[in-house]
Amino acid sequence: MRSLGRVVLAVGAAAGLAALTGCGGVYYSIEATSASSRLEEARVLGAETLAPYEYYYAKEHLDQAQIEASEASYSDAANYAETAEEYASKAIELSQAAHHAAGRQ
C-alpha cells in the first residue's frame, strides 16, 4: 500500500509541475498579447517620433520576451512583456500629450 501511495504522490507532483509549466506559457501569452496591442496603439499615435525612448524600449523588451518564450523561459518572458506593456503605455501617454499640446486629438 505504501508503494501505491508513493506512485500517486509522484504522479500528482508530475501533474502539478506540468500544470505550472503550462500556466507560465499562458501567463506569458496574455502579457505578450497585451503588450503587443499597446505597442501597436503607441505606433499609431506616432510614438516612434513623439516618445522614441519609451516606444523602442517597449519594442525591444517585447522582442526579448519572444526570445525567452521560444526557449521556454516563460517567467522571464512574462517579465519582459510586462515591462514592454509598461513602456508602451508611457509612450501612449506621451504621444497623446503631444497631440493635445499641438491641438490635435
C-alpha positions as CSV (number, residue, x, y, z in Angstrom):
1,M,0.0,0.0,0.0
2,R,2.9,2.4,0.7
3,S,4.3,2.0,-2.8
4,L,0.9,2.8,-4.2
5,G,0.8,6.0,-2.2
6,R,4.2,7.0,-3.4
7,V,3.1,6.4,-7.0
8,V,0.1,8.5,-6.5
9,L,2.2,11.2,-4.9
10,A,4.7,11.1,-7.8
11,V,2.0,11.3,-10.4
12,G,0.4,14.2,-8.6
13,A,3.7,16.0,-8.4
14,A,4.4,15.5,-12.1
15,A,0.9,16.7,-13.0
16,G,1.4,19.8,-10.8
17,L,4.7,20.5,-12.4
18,A,3.2,20.2,-15.9
19,A,0.3,22.5,-14.9
20,L,2.8,25.1,-13.6
21,T,4.7,25.0,-16.8
22,G,1.6,25.3,-18.9
23,C,0.4,28.2,-16.8
24,G,3.6,30.0,-17.4
25,G,3.1,29.8,-21.1
26,V,-0.5,31.0,-20.8
27,Y,0.5,33.9,-18.5
28,Y,3.3,34.9,-20.9
29,S,0.8,34.7,-23.8
30,I,-1.6,37.0,-22.1
31,E,1.1,39.5,-21.2
32,A,2.6,39.5,-24.7
33,T,-0.7,40.0,-26.4
34,S,-1.5,42.9,-24.2
35,A,2.0,44.5,-24.7
36,S,1.7,44.0,-28.4
37,S,-1.6,45.7,-28.5
38,R,-0.4,48.6,-26.5
39,L,2.8,48.9,-28.7
40,E,0.6,49.0,-31.8
41,E,-1.5,51.7,-30.3
42,A,1.6,53.7,-29.5
43,R,2.8,53.3,-33.1
44,V,-0.5,54.5,-34.5
45,L,-0.2,57.6,-32.3
46,G,3.2,58.4,-33.7
47,A,5.2,57.3,-30.6
48,E,8.2,56.4,-32.8
49,T,8.9,60.1,-33.1
50,L,6.9,61.6,-30.2
51,A,8.2,59.2,-27.5
52,P,11.0,57.3,-29.1
53,Y,12.8,56.2,-25.9
54,E,9.7,54.7,-24.4
55,Y,8.5,53.2,-27.7
56,Y,11.7,51.5,-28.7
57,Y,12.4,50.4,-25.1
58,A,9.0,48.7,-25.1
59,K,9.6,47.2,-28.6
60,E,13.0,45.7,-27.6
61,H,11.5,44.2,-24.4
62,L,8.7,42.6,-26.4
63,D,11.3,41.2,-28.8
64,Q,13.3,39.8,-25.9
65,A,10.1,38.3,-24.4
66,Q,9.5,36.4,-27.6
67,I,13.1,35.1,-27.5
68,E,12.7,34.0,-23.9
69,A,9.4,32.3,-24.6
70,S,11.0,30.4,-27.6
71,E,13.5,29.0,-25.0
72,A,10.6,28.1,-22.7
73,S,11.7,30.7,-20.1
74,Y,8.2,31.8,-19.5
75,S,8.8,33.6,-16.3
76,D,11.5,35.8,-17.8
77,A,9.4,36.2,-21.0
78,A,6.4,37.4,-18.9
79,N,8.6,39.9,-17.1
80,Y,9.9,41.3,-20.3
81,A,6.4,41.5,-21.7
82,E,5.2,43.3,-18.6
83,T,8.0,45.9,-19.0
84,A,7.1,46.2,-22.6
85,E,3.5,47.0,-21.8
86,E,4.5,49.5,-19.1
87,Y,6.7,51.4,-21.5
88,A,4.2,51.2,-24.4
89,S,1.7,52.8,-22.0
90,K,4.1,55.5,-21.2
91,A,4.7,56.1,-24.9
92,I,0.9,56.3,-25.5
93,E,0.6,58.9,-22.7
94,L,3.4,61.0,-24.0
95,S,2.1,60.8,-27.6
96,Q,-1.4,61.8,-26.5
97,A,0.0,64.7,-24.5
98,A,2.0,65.8,-27.6
99,H,-1.1,65.6,-29.7
100,H,-3.1,67.5,-27.1
101,A,-0.4,70.2,-26.8
102,A,-0.5,70.6,-30.6
103,G,-4.2,71.0,-30.6
104,R,-4.9,67.6,-32.1
105,Q,-6.9,64.9,-30.5
